[in-house]
Amino acid sequence: MNKNDLVHYLIERGLLDRRAVVDGDVMVVEGARRHHNYSVIRRNGTGLFVKQMQPDQAMSAQTLQKEAACYVMMESDPAVAEIHALMPRFRAYDPDRHILVMDLIGGGENLSELHRRVNGFPIDVATSVGALLARYHEVSSRELLPRANAAIYQGQPPWILSFHLMPHGSMQNLSAANGQFMSILQSYPDFGQALDRIRNSWRRNVLVHGDMKFDNVVVRSAQTAEQTMHVVDWELADVGDSAWDVASILQAYLTWWISTLQRVPGSEPDDAAQYPLETIQPAIRAFWESYASARMLSARDADAELERAVSYAGARMLQTVYESMAWAPALTQHAVWQVQACINILKAPRAAATDLLGFPAGVYA
């Protein structure tokens, strides 16, 4: 579907006013991730965000269906109004053409854009993200978990936790970069054991978002109210381990730091980083402390949850490397640094909590 076809489709479905198109009030911007994405921007009305399945990716039909089911479930149940308020407004799902339509969140920027704009990592933003995630987990654990459709939400651990069990024959389909990636990991005998350990301890205690990252948290400033946050891209939502969503935010901070490291002769890479780790760690701690406080975790439970989240953060970073290198001819230097960080985290999560994330030594006491 091209942009013109999309506009006609939306008009036919009653999702877009023909007059707005005639008056030049509509602009369509195309993007691509797992799906064909279109932002339908309007000056004088609420815009739309449209996802359509990539024709060569059958799995994307399932993820679109899951996301649509997630929106419908939230809209139809007043008990989860707090979660519904975090999501974009659902408008339509077309299962025949595999098209999902939501309201576009106007006047907002995602956390990646915000961090670039302010050239830093504000504590108040990190605190808000922690509270938001805790609120979502608490409500989903209490209200959604007992009623989640098992046919849609199957509770499978993330695929990356079984990555080391990939059959050797399937490695021929890897990109050259991910072939290198696999070779590096296989040279560390403890790597597979670490993934086995955390996969076997996987819990199903909340409905996880599944893809928490800076790009999927949108901050919007209302003219007469405080900043509000929304979470988008719910297609990987599933019954799972609350620590996975926490880990995804932790690794987002670490990945941002690694992405700015530079190799300078005679110095450590962090000495030349645009964002040195010590400038990011206060936000990491603020995020976690806000999350643990909002969930009212005891000191013992908070320590256990943080240890799980740090371990998962290593695995989540592996997934980030794999996805970013899917078509690359060779691993970049930053990808190599990420893999090294992943291995260190998986081998010694307690040390990583102190050395990388900046938590005081003995936090697991």
LUMSEKE-878417 format. One record per residue (C-alpha): residue number from 1; y negated, x, z; residue in one letter. Coordinates in steps of 0.001 Angstrom, whole numbers, plus 500000, padded with zeros to 6 digits. Example, Ala and Ser with C-alpha at 12.3 -4.5 7.8 and 13.67 -1.06 7.14 Angstrom:
1/504500/512300/507800/a;
2/501060/513670/507140/s;
end
This chain:
1/500000/500000/500000/m;
2/496612/501430/499021/n;
3/493284/500590/500647/k;
4/492462/497727/498270/n;
5/495899/496184/498722/d;
6/495459/496429/502478/l;
7/492129/494579/502405/v;
8/493635/491761/500321/h;
9/496640/491610/502650/y;
10/494438/491281/505726/l;
11/492333/488561/504092/i;
12/495440/486602/503117/e;
13/496761/486837/506683/r;
14/493446/485604/508096/g;
15/492857/488887/509892/l;
16/489757/489823/507903/l;
17/486886/487669/506693/d;
18/486331/487752/502949/r;
19/482562/487466/503465/r;
20/482536/490669/505510/a;
21/484126/492478/502557/v;
22/481675/490994/500058/v;
23/478751/491942/502315/d;
24/479897/495564/502452/g;
25/480685/495388/506162/d;
26/484181/496876/505813/v;
27/485241/500510/505432/m;
28/488881/501629/505379/v;
29/489818/505126/506535/v;
30/493360/506316/505917/e;
31/495316/508639/508157/g;
32/498959/509619/508518/a;
33/501255/510432/511393/r;
34/504690/508913/511822/r;
35/503393/505992/509716/h;
36/500684/505192/507215/h;
37/497681/504509/509448/n;
38/494499/502715/508428/y;
39/491335/502218/510444/s;
40/489424/499182/509175/v;
41/485905/499819/510449/i;
42/483205/497143/510658/r;
43/479540/497452/511570/r;
44/479144/493843/512685/n;
45/482516/492959/514117/g;
46/485703/494213/515684/t;
47/487635/496534/513428/g;
48/491384/496738/512951/l;
49/493985/499459/513216/f;
50/496960/499066/510875/v;
51/500300/500882/510859/k;
52/502778/500656/508008/q;
53/506224/502224/507840/m;
54/506584/505391/505821/q;
55/508959/504423/502981/p;
56/511162/507498/503451/d;
57/511458/507203/507237/q;
58/513799/504394/508237/a;
59/513396/505166/511948/m;
60/509725/504262/511769/s;
61/510682/500599/511205/a;
62/512458/500611/514556/q;
63/509559/502227/516368/t;
64/507102/499730/514864/l;
65/509330/496878/515995/q;
66/509489/498363/519480/k;
67/505717/498733/519664/e;
68/505188/495144/518499/a;
69/507692/493910/521087/a;
70/505860/495867/523754/c;
71/502524/494220/522901/y;
72/504051/490745/522787/v;
73/505784/491271/526134/m;
74/502529/492371/527771/m;
75/500502/489499/526290/e;
76/502938/486809/527360/s;
77/503304/487786/531026/d;
78/500338/487391/533422/p;
79/502147/489572/535969/a;
80/501487/492632/533799/v;
81/497835/491878/533047/a;
82/496856/495296/534412/e;
83/498970/497021/531764/i;
84/497840/494631/529044/h;
85/494230/495580/529827/a;
86/495031/499210/528990/l;
87/496326/498382/525518/m;
88/494560/497536/522265/p;
89/494653/493833/521397/r;
90/497711/492902/519347/f;
91/496919/490915/516204/r;
92/500050/490653/514029/a;
93/503414/492113/513125/y;
94/505019/491630/509704/d;
95/508731/492544/509986/p;
96/509337/492088/506271/d;
97/506693/494614/505204/r;
98/506862/496636/508428/h;
99/503152/496307/509169/i;
100/501595/496245/512637/l;
101/497963/495219/513168/v;
102/495870/495732/516310/m;
103/492198/495645/517151/d;
104/490448/498960/516696/l;
105/489009/500242/519971/i;
106/485332/500507/519129/g;
107/482859/502924/520650/g;
108/485552/505219/521972/g;
109/486891/508726/521627/e;
110/490286/510084/522532/n;
111/490637/512802/525142/l;
112/491028/515539/522528/s;
113/487674/514547/521031/e;
114/486087/514258/524475/l;
115/487257/517708/525576/h;
116/485929/519257/522385/r;
117/482593/517459/522710/r;
118/481968/518524/526314/v;
119/483656/521904/525768/n;
120/485643/521538/528958/g;
121/487939/519457/531127/f;
122/485998/517107/533412/p;
123/487523/516441/536812/i;
124/486498/512787/536809/d;
125/488293/512212/533508/v;
126/491483/513879/534768/a;
127/491296/511791/537941/t;
128/490938/508597/535904/s;
129/493937/509489/533738/v;
130/496063/510066/536840/g;
131/495050/506728/538332/a;
132/495617/504927/535020/l;
133/499104/506354/534610/l;
134/500019/505572/538209/a;
135/498842/501965/537838/r;
136/500888/501527/534676/y;
137/504006/503023/536253/h;
138/503688/500998/539442/e;
139/503274/497672/537680/v;
140/505953/498411/535082/s;
141/508440/499425/537781/s;
142/507836/496233/539722/r;
143/507342/493688/536947/e;
144/508738/495002/533648/l;
145/511810/496996/534517/l;
146/513885/493990/535618/p;
147/513051/492076/532414/r;
148/513038/494784/529741/a;
149/515083/493791/526705/n;
150/518079/496142/526735/a;
151/518526/495766/522972/a;
152/515055/497251/522394/i;
153/514614/499456/525449/y;
154/517889/501350/525648/q;
155/516819/503939/528196/g;
156/517846/507001/526205/q;
157/516570/510389/527415/p;
158/514194/512139/524973/p;
159/516026/513798/522110/w;
160/514631/517216/522952/i;
161/516786/517315/526108/l;
162/519859/517474/523842/s;
163/518331/519790/521256/f;
164/520553/522716/522217/h;
165/523633/520594/521482/l;
166/522652/520172/517832/m;
167/525653/520855/515563/p;
168/525358/524149/513707/h;
169/525784/522374/510378/g;
170/522608/520388/510910/s;
171/520524/523548/511275/m;
172/520393/523879/507500/q;
173/517933/520982/507512/n;
174/515510/522779/509812/l;
175/512324/524299/508483/s;
176/512253/528095/508393/a;
177/509947/528031/511426/a;
178/512261/525788/513424/n;
179/515203/527956/512428/g;
180/513359/530834/514125/q;
181/512589/528518/517022/f;
182/516281/527737/517506/m;
183/517247/531417/517260/s;
184/514786/532367/520006/i;
185/516072/529643/522309/l;
186/519710/530562/521726/q;
187/518976/534125/522823/s;
188/518342/532827/526359/y;
189/521702/531761/527853/p;
190/520057/529810/530700/d;
191/518056/527640/528310/f;
192/520824/525140/527540/g;
193/521820/524926/531200/q;
194/518253/524072/532155/a;
195/518100/521243/529600/l;
196/521502/519983/530754/d;
197/520274/519936/534323/r;
198/517180/517883/533681/i;
199/518916/515596/531170/r;
200/521655/514796/533684/n;
201/519036/513958/536317/s;
202/517146/511566/534001/w;
203/516137/508376/535832/r;
204/515280/504902/534577/r;
205/512693/503862/537112/n;
206/509754/502649/534967/v;
207/508854/501633/531431/l;
208/507530/504972/530173/v;
209/504946/505216/527419/h;
210/507009/508045/525933/g;
211/504225/509822/524042/d;
212/501433/510415/526526/m;
213/499010/512969/525130/k;
214/495276/513444/524767/f;
215/495182/511779/521344/d;
216/496686/508588/522773/n;
217/494219/508079/525627/v;
218/490937/506565/524416/v;
219/487796/506553/526544/v;
220/485257/503869/525793/r;
221/481784/503631/527349/s;
222/480553/500076/527670/a;
223/476801/499531/527614/q;
224/476682/497797/530976/t;
225/479789/499092/532739/a;
226/481621/502237/533673/e;
227/483852/504113/531281/q;
228/487100/502364/530496/t;
229/490333/503939/529278/m;
230/492894/502561/526892/h;
231/496329/503849/525929/v;
232/497420/503517/522299/v;
233/500566/504209/520241/d;
234/503278/502502/522303/w;
235/506062/502865/519736/e;
236/508102/505271/521900/l;
237/507910/503100/525021/a;
238/511263/502865/526760/d;
239/512927/502475/530120/v;
240/512891/505966/531517/g;
241/511721/508552/534004/d;
242/508154/508291/535293/s;
243/508019/512091/535525/a;
244/508233/512323/531713/w;
245/504827/510700/531212/d;
246/503339/512904/533925/v;
247/504904/515953/532281/a;
248/503428/515003/528929/s;
249/499903/515195/530331/i;
250/500633/518476/532129/l;
251/501897/520046/528914/q;
252/498904/518687/526992/a;
253/496631/520770/529207/y;
254/498859/523841/528863/l;
255/499163/523462/525101/t;
256/495375/523271/524805/w;
257/495061/526548/526705/w;
258/497724/528281/524607/i;
259/496131/527084/521379/s;
260/493018/529129/522188/t;
261/494757/532364/523198/l;
262/493939/535401/521097/q;
263/495757/538697/520659/r;
264/493289/541442/521488/v;
265/494568/545056/521651/p;
266/494546/546435/525168/g;
267/494123/543084/526948/s;
268/496150/540117/528099/e;
269/495922/537092/525756/p;
270/494277/534900/528417/d;
271/491427/537402/528747/d;
272/490277/536358/525262/a;
273/491061/532626/525473/a;
274/488309/530159/524641/q;
275/489505/528107/527611/y;
276/490913/530489/530272/p;
277/493645/528902/532335/l;
278/491626/528974/535549/e;
279/489030/526681/533928/t;
280/491726/524097/533134/i;
281/493751/524211/536355/q;
282/491256/522179/538452/p;
283/491652/519272/536016/a;
284/495447/519614/536140/i;
285/495425/519439/539938/r;
286/492971/516529/539935/a;
287/495190/514587/537535/f;
288/498292/515114/539643/w;
289/496605/514433/542994/e;
290/495121/511212/541625/s;
291/498503/510106/540301/y;
292/500382/510891/543526/a;
293/497714/509227/545654/s;
294/497557/506063/543537/a;
295/501349/505718/543670/r;
296/501191/506313/547434/m;
297/503917/508937/547267/l;
298/504870/510592/550534/s;
299/504481/514358/550692/a;
300/508224/514765/550227/r;
301/508420/512352/547295/d;
302/505322/513864/545682/a;
303/506836/517340/545823/d;
304/510083/516111/544280/a;
305/508230/514214/541544/e;
306/506056/517212/540729/l;
307/509063/519508/540445/e;
308/510686/517089/538009/r;
309/507456/516766/536030/a;
310/506981/520541/535746/v;
311/510533/520946/534430/s;
312/509999/518120/531958/y;
313/506709/519698/530886/a;
314/508656/522691/529604/g;
315/510919/520434/527566/a;
316/507977/518365/526324/r;
317/506293/521518/525091/m;
318/509464/522424/523181/l;
319/509196/519066/521463/q;
320/505552/519733/520598/t;
321/506452/523083/519024/v;
322/509313/521588/517034/y;
323/507202/518730/515672/e;
324/504249/520969/514810/s;
325/506507/523428/512955/m;
326/508538/520804/511048/a;
327/507328/522030/507640/w;
328/506126/525536/508472/a;
329/507538/528642/506752/p;
330/507367/530702/509960/a;
331/506467/530354/513617/l;
332/502817/531011/514344/t;
333/501810/533357/517136/q;
334/500651/530373/519190/h;
335/504017/528662/518690/a;
336/505767/531815/519925/v;
337/503550/531806/523034/w;
338/504389/528146/523585/q;
339/508118/528852/523348/v;
340/507763/531699/525844/q;
341/505893/529383/528225/a;
342/508602/526711/527801/c;
343/511368/529146/528674/i;
344/509486/530409/531743/n;
345/508862/526853/532942/i;
346/512467/525749/532454/l;
347/513840/528864/534173/k;
348/511502/528709/537187/a;
349/509582/525417/537516/p;
350/508398/526200/541021/r;
351/506855/529494/539960/a;
352/505316/527772/536916/a;
353/503680/525183/539156/a;
354/501804/527993/540876/t;
355/501295/530544/538104/d;
356/500511/528181/535211/l;
357/499389/524898/536731/l;
358/497491/526363/539666/g;
359/499188/524558/542550/f;
360/499228/526455/545852/p;
361/502366/528411/546622/a;
362/504738/526424/548806/g;
363/503791/523080/547261/v;
364/507481/522163/547287/y;
365/507891/522692/551030/a;
end
